[in-house]
Amino acid sequence: MRASDSGCTFLSQIIKVIENRRSGLAKHRLRVLSLFTGGGGLDIGLEMAGLDTVMCVDHDPESCATIRHNRPEWSVFEGDVREFQPEGEFDLVVGGPPCQGFSTAGKGNPDDPRNFLWREYFRIVEQTRPKALLLENVAGMANAKNKHHLDEFISHLNLLGYQVEVGILNAADFGVPQARKRLFVLAGLGWKPHLPTKKKGAQHVSAAEAIGDLINNPNAPNHEPNQHAEHVVARWKNLKEGEVDPNYRRGRIYSDRPSPTIRAGGGFGPKGDHLAGFHPPIHYTLPRQLTVRESARIQSFPDSWVFKGSKTAQGRQVGNAVPPLLGRAVGESLKKGLVSFLEENSGRKSGT
């Protein structure tokens, strides 16, 4: 199979799931409040799992523009989460508070004020008392220097009556063509949810399988390549797969294995200085960086999901997102447990 054909196959699988996203909502319409929504990766995944996002909260205008463009039926609160006051009932509260202070990709400042935004997440959980919740973050939140935040969050949930499961999942184990580890906290009010497990015999999806067709599809949305200087192009032409350019600390991805983690931040220059903007890795065949669309494919976003804002803003939305296929796996596991709990309780109330 040619790489271009593989890319079409990978994309068609995502499209098929999205087309069936409303399945299972008739009997149990589970309403989701999404905090720190960003570019919407987690919410697409939950939608694939049959969960119904009804409200999104984010402070970034360009991320909010992306959500409004792609899902105009979702209500959006554009502003500081600390000013958000939830109204109505929600079955689930989900979200990933900003993680730069926890990240192992940067310096990971433990005193970064963004490290404490999980308390706003908890405030909203305390006010709404959803039947279940999902908090996502970088794996570094479980590191020794940051774990007190995680422990405090879990302790608060326990006091409200939530049963909690915590674990780190690799997106590559759930059909995402990318090695990306994320921490998930699942909690149920009066019941215990469980994280999904890797299916036996499941094969990882390679970068070429995910993006091979885009080489011949220049009109795909968000697919405008960056223009690089001639000396950069000349240097990158000679890079082998897996080899890193020491001048910019970016490497050429392997064609036959999942991509390394797509990050939101810039790269690093030859003297270690931070590069502003979106600096993804180098294409496995072409002497250029991955485009926003190629990066989005590697995150498992469908091509129909269009990112708004500057190219830097688009890249930030992609790099910060939960891969939709990973969100789908977690959402399916969470929904299965919650529906079972609701049906069991309904049977008890009816005396059956």
C-alpha positions as CSV (number, residue, x, y, z in Angstrom):
1,M,0.0,0.0,0.0
2,R,1.3,3.4,-0.9
3,A,1.8,6.0,1.8
4,S,-0.8,8.2,0.1
5,D,-3.4,5.4,0.2
6,S,-2.6,4.8,3.8
7,G,-3.2,8.4,4.7
8,C,-6.6,8.2,3.1
9,T,-7.4,5.0,5.0
10,F,-6.5,6.5,8.3
11,L,-8.6,9.7,7.7
12,S,-11.6,7.7,6.5
13,Q,-11.6,5.8,9.8
14,I,-11.8,9.0,11.7
15,I,-14.5,10.4,9.4
16,K,-16.6,7.2,9.9
17,V,-16.5,7.5,13.7
18,I,-17.5,11.2,13.6
19,E,-20.4,10.5,11.2
20,N,-21.7,8.1,13.8
21,R,-21.0,10.4,16.8
22,R,-24.6,10.8,17.8
23,S,-25.1,7.1,18.3
24,G,-26.2,6.2,21.8
25,L,-27.4,9.7,22.8
26,A,-31.1,8.9,22.5
27,K,-31.3,6.8,25.7
28,H,-28.7,8.6,27.7
29,R,-28.0,12.2,26.6
30,L,-24.9,12.9,28.8
31,R,-24.3,16.6,29.0
32,V,-20.6,17.7,29.1
33,L,-19.1,21.0,30.4
34,S,-15.7,21.5,28.9
35,L,-13.2,23.7,30.7
36,F,-9.9,24.9,29.1
37,T,-11.3,23.7,25.8
38,G,-8.5,25.0,23.6
39,G,-8.7,23.7,20.0
40,G,-11.3,21.0,21.0
41,G,-9.4,17.8,20.6
42,L,-10.8,16.2,23.8
43,D,-14.3,17.3,22.9
44,I,-14.1,15.8,19.4
45,G,-13.0,12.5,21.1
46,L,-15.9,12.6,23.6
47,E,-18.3,13.4,20.8
48,M,-17.0,10.2,19.0
49,A,-17.8,8.3,22.1
50,G,-21.4,9.6,22.1
51,L,-21.0,12.3,24.8
52,D,-22.6,15.7,24.2
53,T,-20.6,18.8,24.9
54,V,-23.0,21.7,25.6
55,M,-20.7,24.4,27.0
56,C,-17.0,25.3,26.4
57,V,-14.9,27.6,28.5
58,D,-11.6,29.2,27.2
59,H,-9.9,32.5,27.5
60,D,-8.2,32.4,24.1
61,P,-10.1,34.2,21.3
62,E,-8.6,32.2,18.5
63,S,-9.4,28.9,20.2
64,C,-12.9,30.1,20.8
65,A,-13.2,31.1,17.1
66,T,-12.1,27.5,16.2
67,I,-14.9,26.0,18.3
68,R,-17.6,28.4,17.1
69,H,-16.6,27.7,13.5
70,N,-16.6,23.9,13.8
71,R,-19.5,23.4,16.3
72,P,-21.7,26.5,16.3
73,E,-24.3,24.5,18.4
74,W,-21.8,24.4,21.4
75,S,-22.2,27.4,23.7
76,V,-18.9,29.2,24.4
77,F,-17.8,31.3,27.4
78,E,-14.8,33.3,26.1
79,G,-13.0,34.6,29.2
80,D,-11.1,33.9,32.4
81,V,-12.3,30.6,33.9
82,R,-12.1,32.4,37.3
83,E,-15.0,34.5,36.2
84,F,-17.1,31.6,34.9
85,Q,-20.2,30.7,36.9
86,P,-21.8,27.5,35.7
87,E,-25.6,27.4,35.2
88,G,-27.7,24.3,34.8
89,E,-26.8,20.6,35.3
90,F,-24.0,18.7,33.7
91,D,-23.4,14.9,33.8
92,L,-19.6,15.4,33.2
93,V,-17.1,18.1,33.7
94,V,-13.9,17.7,31.6
95,G,-10.8,19.6,30.8
96,G,-7.1,20.1,31.0
97,P,-5.8,23.1,33.0
98,P,-2.8,24.8,31.5
99,C,0.3,22.5,32.0
100,Q,3.3,24.6,31.2
101,G,4.5,24.6,34.8
102,F,4.2,20.8,35.0
103,S,5.8,20.1,31.6
104,T,8.9,18.1,31.3
105,A,9.5,19.7,27.8
106,G,10.5,23.0,29.4
107,K,11.8,24.1,32.7
108,G,8.6,23.2,34.5
109,N,8.5,26.0,37.1
110,P,6.7,24.6,40.2
111,D,5.6,28.1,41.2
112,D,4.0,28.9,37.8
113,P,0.6,30.4,38.7
114,R,-1.0,28.3,36.0
115,N,-0.2,25.3,38.1
116,F,-3.0,26.3,40.4
117,L,-5.8,26.6,37.9
118,W,-6.9,23.1,38.8
119,R,-8.4,24.8,41.8
120,E,-10.8,26.6,39.5
121,Y,-11.6,23.3,37.9
122,F,-12.4,21.9,41.3
123,R,-14.5,24.9,42.2
124,I,-16.7,24.3,39.2
125,V,-16.9,20.6,40.1
126,E,-17.9,21.5,43.6
127,Q,-20.6,23.9,42.3
128,T,-22.1,21.5,39.7
129,R,-21.5,18.1,41.3
130,P,-21.4,16.2,38.0
131,K,-21.9,12.4,38.0
132,A,-18.4,12.0,36.6
133,L,-15.3,14.1,35.7
134,L,-12.2,13.9,33.6
135,L,-9.1,15.9,34.2
136,E,-6.2,15.6,31.7
137,N,-2.7,16.9,32.0
138,V,0.9,16.3,31.1
139,A,2.5,13.2,32.7
140,G,4.8,15.6,34.6
141,M,1.9,16.5,36.9
142,A,2.6,13.1,38.6
143,N,6.3,13.9,39.1
144,A,7.7,14.3,42.6
145,K,7.9,18.1,42.5
146,N,4.3,18.5,41.2
147,K,2.6,15.5,42.8
148,H,1.3,17.6,45.8
149,H,-1.1,19.4,43.4
150,L,-2.4,16.0,42.1
151,D,-2.7,14.6,45.7
152,E,-4.5,17.7,46.9
153,F,-7.0,17.6,44.0
154,I,-7.7,13.9,44.6
155,S,-8.2,14.6,48.3
156,H,-10.7,17.3,47.6
157,L,-12.6,15.0,45.3
158,N,-12.7,12.2,47.9
159,L,-14.2,14.6,50.4
160,L,-17.1,15.3,48.0
161,G,-17.7,11.6,47.6
162,Y,-15.9,10.9,44.3
163,Q,-14.1,7.7,43.6
164,V,-10.9,8.3,41.6
165,E,-8.7,6.5,39.1
166,V,-5.5,8.0,37.9
167,G,-3.2,6.8,35.2
168,I,-0.9,7.7,32.3
169,L,-1.8,6.7,28.8
170,N,0.2,6.7,25.6
171,A,-1.8,8.0,22.7
172,A,0.0,5.6,20.3
173,D,-1.7,2.7,22.0
174,F,-5.1,4.0,21.0
175,G,-4.7,4.5,17.2
176,V,-3.0,7.9,17.3
177,P,0.1,8.1,15.1
178,Q,2.1,9.8,17.8
179,A,4.0,8.8,20.9
180,R,2.3,11.1,23.5
181,K,1.9,10.3,27.1
182,R,-0.8,12.1,29.1
183,L,-2.1,11.8,32.7
184,F,-5.8,11.3,33.2
185,V,-7.8,11.6,36.4
186,L,-11.3,10.0,36.2
187,A,-13.8,10.3,39.0
188,G,-17.3,9.2,39.6
189,L,-19.8,10.4,42.2
190,G,-20.7,7.2,44.0
191,W,-19.1,4.9,41.5
192,K,-15.5,4.3,40.2
193,P,-14.6,4.7,36.5
194,H,-11.8,2.9,34.9
195,L,-9.2,4.0,32.3
196,P,-9.2,2.1,29.0
197,T,-6.5,-0.5,28.3
198,K,-4.6,-1.1,25.1
199,K,-6.3,-3.7,23.0
200,K,-4.3,-6.9,22.5
201,G,-2.7,-7.1,19.1
202,A,-3.3,-3.5,18.4
203,Q,-0.8,-2.1,15.9
204,H,0.7,1.4,16.1
205,V,-0.1,3.8,13.2
206,S,2.9,5.2,11.5
207,A,3.4,8.8,10.4
208,A,3.3,7.8,6.7
209,E,0.0,6.1,7.2
210,A,-1.4,9.2,8.8
211,I,-0.1,12.0,6.5
212,G,1.2,10.3,3.3
213,D,-1.6,11.5,1.1
214,L,-1.2,15.1,2.1
215,I,2.0,15.4,0.0
216,N,-0.4,15.4,-3.0
217,N,-3.2,17.4,-1.4
218,P,-2.0,21.0,-1.2
219,N,-5.6,22.3,-0.8
220,A,-6.3,20.6,2.5
221,P,-7.2,23.2,5.2
222,N,-4.4,24.6,7.4
223,H,-1.9,23.0,5.1
224,E,0.3,25.9,4.0
225,P,4.0,25.0,4.4
226,N,6.5,27.4,6.1
227,Q,9.0,28.9,3.8
228,H,12.5,28.1,4.9
229,A,15.8,29.7,4.0
230,E,17.8,28.0,1.3
231,H,20.6,26.9,3.7
232,V,18.1,25.4,6.0
233,V,16.4,23.4,3.2
234,A,19.9,22.2,2.0
235,R,20.7,21.0,5.5
236,W,17.4,19.3,6.0
237,K,17.7,17.5,2.7
238,N,20.6,15.5,4.1
239,L,18.9,14.6,7.4
240,K,18.1,10.9,7.8
241,E,14.9,9.7,9.5
242,G,15.2,10.1,13.2
243,E,18.2,12.5,12.9
244,V,18.1,15.8,14.8
245,D,19.2,19.1,13.3
246,P,21.6,20.4,16.1
247,N,21.1,24.0,15.0
248,Y,17.4,24.0,15.9
249,R,16.9,20.8,17.9
250,R,14.3,19.5,15.6
251,G,14.4,16.1,14.0
252,R,13.1,14.3,10.9
253,I,10.3,12.0,11.9
254,Y,10.4,8.3,11.0
255,S,8.0,7.3,8.3
256,D,7.4,3.8,9.6
257,R,6.6,4.6,13.2
258,P,4.5,7.0,15.3
259,S,5.7,10.6,15.3
260,P,7.3,12.0,18.5
261,T,5.1,14.3,20.5
262,I,3.7,17.4,18.7
263,R,4.2,20.3,21.1
264,A,2.6,23.7,21.2
265,G,5.7,25.8,22.1
266,G,8.5,26.9,19.9
267,G,11.8,25.0,19.5
268,F,15.3,26.1,20.6
269,G,17.9,27.9,18.7
270,P,21.6,27.0,18.5
271,K,22.4,28.8,21.7
272,G,19.5,27.4,23.6
273,D,17.3,30.5,23.1
274,H,13.6,29.9,22.8
275,L,12.1,30.2,19.3
276,A,8.7,31.9,19.3
277,G,5.9,30.4,17.2
278,F,5.0,26.9,16.1
279,H,8.0,24.7,15.4
280,P,7.0,21.1,14.7
281,P,9.4,18.4,13.6
282,I,10.6,17.8,10.1
283,H,8.7,15.8,7.5
284,Y,10.1,12.3,6.8
285,T,10.5,13.0,3.1
286,L,10.3,16.7,2.4
287,P,12.9,19.3,3.6
288,R,10.5,21.3,5.7
289,Q,8.6,21.3,8.9
290,L,5.2,19.6,9.2
291,T,2.3,21.8,8.3
292,V,-0.4,22.6,10.8
293,R,-2.7,20.1,9.0
294,E,0.0,17.3,9.0
295,S,0.5,18.0,12.8
296,A,-3.3,17.9,13.3
297,R,-3.5,14.5,11.4
298,I,-0.7,13.2,13.6
299,Q,-2.9,14.3,16.6
300,S,-5.8,12.4,14.9
301,F,-7.9,15.5,14.1
302,P,-10.2,15.1,11.0
303,D,-9.5,17.4,8.1
304,S,-13.0,18.8,8.5
305,W,-11.9,20.4,11.7
306,V,-10.5,23.8,10.7
307,F,-8.3,25.8,13.0
308,K,-8.7,29.6,13.2
309,G,-6.2,32.4,13.9
310,S,-2.6,32.9,12.9
311,K,-0.5,30.0,12.0
312,T,1.2,30.2,15.4
313,A,-2.2,30.1,17.1
314,Q,-3.3,27.2,15.0
315,G,-0.1,25.3,15.9
316,R,-0.7,26.1,19.6
317,Q,-4.2,24.7,19.4
318,V,-3.0,21.5,17.8
319,G,0.0,21.1,20.1
320,N,-1.9,21.6,23.3
321,A,-4.8,19.3,22.4
322,V,-5.7,15.9,23.6
323,P,-5.6,13.6,20.5
324,P,-9.3,13.0,19.6
325,L,-8.8,9.2,19.3
326,L,-7.3,9.1,22.8
327,G,-10.2,11.2,24.0
328,R,-12.5,8.8,22.4
329,A,-11.0,5.8,24.1
330,V,-11.2,7.5,27.5
331,G,-14.7,8.8,26.8
332,E,-16.0,5.3,25.8
333,S,-14.7,3.8,29.0
334,L,-16.1,6.6,31.1
335,K,-19.5,6.5,29.3
336,K,-19.8,2.7,29.7
337,G,-19.2,2.9,33.4
338,L,-21.6,5.9,33.9
339,V,-24.4,4.4,31.8
340,S,-24.1,1.1,33.8
341,F,-24.2,3.1,37.1
342,L,-27.3,5.1,35.9
343,E,-29.1,2.0,34.8
344,E,-28.3,0.1,38.0
345,N,-29.6,3.0,40.1
346,S,-32.7,3.3,37.9
347,G,-33.4,-0.3,38.5
348,R,-33.1,0.1,42.2
349,K,-35.5,3.1,42.3
350,S,-38.1,1.2,40.3
351,G,-37.8,-1.8,42.5
352,T,-36.5,-4.2,39.8
